[in-house]
Amino acid sequence: MSTPLQFNPYLKQWQKPVPANDPGAGSIEQPGQARNIVWQTRTRAPTEHELQLANALEQAFANGASDVADVVCQLNAIGVYDHSGKAWTEVSFHKSLATLGY
């Protein structure tokens, strides 16, 4: 019995760590040129920090967070900070989400 993949090794890596402003610049797979595995559209397994952030976001929304300010406040209260260990701000949260959309 094989272990299910946690990512799709056939997807291309982003050319830049920050998404381009022009739609599809270097990030869209050409139809028929990428082998896509059902439900696996990420190019690598999530890091431990990304998994903790996902769980904390679920908790924040379950606790009633309804806008970015609420989410940031709850993440900081839960103790899940940005990738550098600093408390979240709305700006740092937006920047992280833009780059985490790998």
C-alpha positions in Angstrom: 0.0 0.0 0.0 1.5 3.3 -1.0 1.5 6.6 1.0 -0.6 9.3 -0.7 1.4 12.3 -2.0 1.2 15.5 0.0 2.0 17.6 -3.1 2.1 17.3 -6.9 5.8 16.9 -7.9 4.8 17.5 -11.6 3.7 21.1 -11.1 6.1 23.9 -12.1 7.6 26.1 -9.3 6.7 29.8 -9.3 9.3 31.8 -11.1 9.2 34.5 -8.4 8.4 34.2 -4.7 5.8 37.1 -5.1 3.0 36.6 -7.5 3.1 38.8 -10.7 0.7 41.6 -11.1 -0.2 40.6 -14.7 -2.5 37.6 -14.8 -0.9 34.2 -15.5 2.7 35.5 -15.9 4.7 32.3 -15.4 2.3 30.6 -13.1 -0.4 29.0 -15.3 0.2 25.4 -16.5 -0.5 24.9 -20.2 -3.3 22.5 -20.9 -2.0 19.0 -21.6 1.6 19.9 -20.5 1.3 19.2 -16.8 0.4 15.9 -15.1 -2.1 16.8 -12.4 -2.9 14.5 -9.6 -6.5 14.8 -8.4 -6.8 17.1 -5.3 -3.0 17.8 -5.3 -2.3 21.2 -6.8 0.6 22.3 -4.6 4.2 21.8 -5.6 5.5 20.9 -2.2 4.2 19.6 1.2 3.1 22.3 3.6 5.6 23.3 6.2 4.9 22.9 9.9 4.3 26.6 10.2 1.8 26.5 7.4 0.0 23.7 9.0 -0.1 25.5 12.3 -1.4 28.7 10.6 -4.1 26.7 8.8 -5.3 25.2 12.1 -5.2 28.6 13.8 -7.2 30.2 10.9 -9.8 27.6 11.3 -10.0 28.3 15.0 -10.1 32.1 14.4 -13.1 31.7 12.1 -14.8 29.3 14.4 -14.4 31.9 17.1 -16.3 34.4 15.0 -13.5 36.3 13.1 -15.2 38.1 10.2 -12.6 40.5 8.8 -8.8 40.7 8.6 -8.4 42.8 11.7 -10.3 40.1 13.7 -8.2 37.3 12.1 -4.9 39.0 12.9 -6.0 39.7 16.5 -7.1 36.1 17.0 -3.9 34.7 15.5 -1.8 36.8 17.8 -3.9 35.8 20.8 -3.6 32.1 19.9 0.1 32.5 19.6 0.6 31.6 16.0 2.8 34.4 14.5 4.2 35.1 11.1 7.0 33.0 9.6 9.7 35.1 11.3 8.0 34.8 14.7 6.7 38.3 14.9 3.1 39.3 15.8 0.8 39.6 12.7 -0.2 43.0 11.3 -2.9 43.3 8.6 -0.1 44.2 6.1 2.1 41.2 7.0 -1.0 38.9 6.9 -1.9 40.1 3.4 1.7 39.7 2.2 1.9 36.1 3.6 -1.4 35.0 2.1 -0.2 36.4 -1.3 2.9 34.2 -1.2 1.3 31.2 0.4 -0.9 30.7 -2.5 1.7 28.3 -4.0 
